[in-house]
Amino acid sequence: MKIQINQSEIELIQGDITESDTDAIVNAANEQLILGAGVAGAIRIKGGASIQEECSVIGHCPVGEAVITGAGNLKTKHVIHAVGPRQGEGDEEEKLKNATLNSLKVAEENKLKSVTFPAISTGVFGFPVDACARIMLSTTTEYLSKKTKLKRVVFALFDDESLKTFKNQLKKL
């Protein structure tokens, strides 16, 4: 599913984010930038040790913020590490909005034209997929409705249910 917003598009796909051909993919990171399990683990396994090495040099990223590294052996050129909230820590919706917004800003600051997101915080961090879809899609839509050089924002959803939830939310926007 694709929609056009100004000169940009949002696309929803089901698939493996590590196979993305956009300029950057977003890692659902933790504050210590340790590539453990889930999306981060897949990025570590397919991308190789250099991504974790760059993360270790950066050392830390607060919840709601994002940092960028190279992408090692991945098809993409960069990995943007966005730290989403853990369910129950408080102010989760604002933190997820900031993680999304800051990822888009980091992409733009690095002159990237395209980026692929996962459903941030919905894995081991326990954030509900429906709220994640609403927040991430509305934040991205608002960002793309202003002047931007970003041309394509993809959401790569891991399973059928997440894809369906994101599609339903995008139709509401």
C-alpha positions in Angstrom: 0.0 0.0 0.0 1.3 3.4 -1.0 0.1 7.0 -0.4 1.4 10.2 -1.8 2.1 13.2 0.5 3.4 16.3 -1.4 6.5 15.1 -3.2 6.9 12.1 -1.0 5.4 8.7 -0.5 4.6 6.4 2.4 4.7 2.7 1.6 3.6 -0.2 3.8 5.1 -3.7 3.1 5.4 -7.0 4.9 9.0 -8.2 5.0 12.5 -8.3 6.4 13.8 -4.8 7.1 17.3 -6.0 6.6 16.6 -6.6 2.9 15.5 -3.0 2.4 17.0 -1.0 -0.5 16.3 2.5 1.0 19.1 4.8 1.9 18.7 3.9 5.6 16.8 1.5 7.8 15.8 2.2 11.3 16.8 0.0 14.1 14.5 -0.3 17.1 17.3 0.3 19.5 17.9 0.3 23.3 19.6 3.2 25.1 22.9 1.3 25.4 22.9 0.8 21.6 23.5 -2.9 22.0 22.3 -4.9 19.1 20.6 -7.8 20.9 17.4 -9.5 19.7 14.5 -8.7 17.4 15.2 -6.1 14.7 18.5 -5.2 16.2 19.6 -8.8 16.3 18.7 -9.3 12.6 20.7 -6.1 11.7 23.7 -7.3 13.7 23.6 -10.8 12.1 23.2 -9.6 8.5 25.1 -6.4 8.8 28.2 -7.7 10.6 30.3 -6.5 13.5 31.0 -3.0 12.2 27.5 -1.7 13.1 27.9 -2.7 16.7 31.4 -1.3 16.8 30.1 2.1 15.7 27.3 1.9 18.2 29.8 1.1 21.0 31.8 4.3 20.0 28.6 6.4 20.3 27.8 4.6 23.5 24.3 5.8 24.5 21.2 7.3 23.0 18.3 8.6 25.2 14.7 7.3 24.7 13.1 9.3 21.9 16.3 10.2 20.2 18.1 8.7 17.2 21.7 8.3 16.0 23.2 7.1 12.7 25.9 4.6 11.8 27.0 2.8 8.7 25.2 -0.4 7.6 28.1 -2.9 7.3 27.1 -5.7 4.9 23.5 -4.6 4.5 22.0 -3.4 1.2 21.2 -0.1 2.7 23.9 2.6 3.3 23.0 3.6 6.9 21.3 2.4 10.0 19.4 5.0 12.1 19.2 3.7 15.7 15.9 5.0 17.3 15.3 4.4 20.9 11.6 3.8 21.5 9.8 3.5 24.9 9.2 0.4 27.0 5.5 -0.1 27.7 4.8 1.1 31.3 7.7 3.5 31.6 5.5 6.6 31.3 4.9 9.1 28.5 5.3 6.4 25.9 3.3 8.0 23.2 5.4 11.2 23.2 8.6 9.2 23.4 7.6 7.1 20.3 6.6 10.2 18.4 10.0 11.8 19.2 11.9 8.6 18.2 10.0 8.7 14.8 10.5 12.4 14.3 14.1 12.3 15.3 14.8 9.4 12.9 13.3 11.4 10.0 15.4 14.5 11.0 18.6 12.4 11.2 17.8 11.0 7.7 17.2 14.5 6.4 20.4 15.9 8.1 22.4 13.2 6.3 20.9 14.1 3.0 19.1 10.7 2.6 16.1 10.4 0.3 14.5 7.2 1.7 14.2 5.4 4.9 12.6 2.1 6.2 11.1 1.8 9.7 10.0 -1.2 11.7 7.1 -1.0 14.2 9.3 0.6 16.9 8.9 -0.7 20.5 6.3 -3.4 19.6 8.6 -6.3 20.2 10.3 -6.9 23.6 9.4 -3.4 24.7 5.7 -4.4 24.6 4.2 -1.3 23.0 0.7 -2.0 21.4 0.9 -2.3 17.6 -2.3 -0.2 17.0 -0.9 2.7 19.1 2.4 2.4 17.4 0.8 2.5 13.9 -1.2 5.6 14.8 1.7 7.5 16.3 4.4 6.6 13.7 2.1 7.1 10.7 0.7 10.4 11.9 4.1 11.7 12.8 5.5 10.7 9.4 2.5 12.1 7.5 2.9 15.5 9.4 6.6 15.6 8.7 6.2 14.8 5.0 3.5 17.4 4.6 6.1 20.1 5.2 9.1 21.0 3.1 11.4 17.9 3.0 13.9 16.3 0.8 12.8 12.8 1.9 11.0 11.1 -1.0 10.1 7.7 0.4 9.3 6.4 3.8 8.7 2.6 4.0 7.3 0.7 7.0 8.5 -2.9 6.8 6.1 -4.9 9.0 7.2 -8.3 10.2 3.8 -10.1 10.2 0.4 -10.1 8.6 -1.4 -8.7 11.7 1.0 -5.7 12.0 0.7 -4.9 8.3 -3.1 -5.0 8.5 -3.0 -2.7 11.6 -0.8 -0.2 9.8 -2.9 -0.3 6.7 -6.1 0.3 8.7 -4.4 3.3 10.4 -3.1 4.7 7.2 -6.6 4.6 5.6 -7.8 6.7 8.6 -5.3 9.4 7.9 
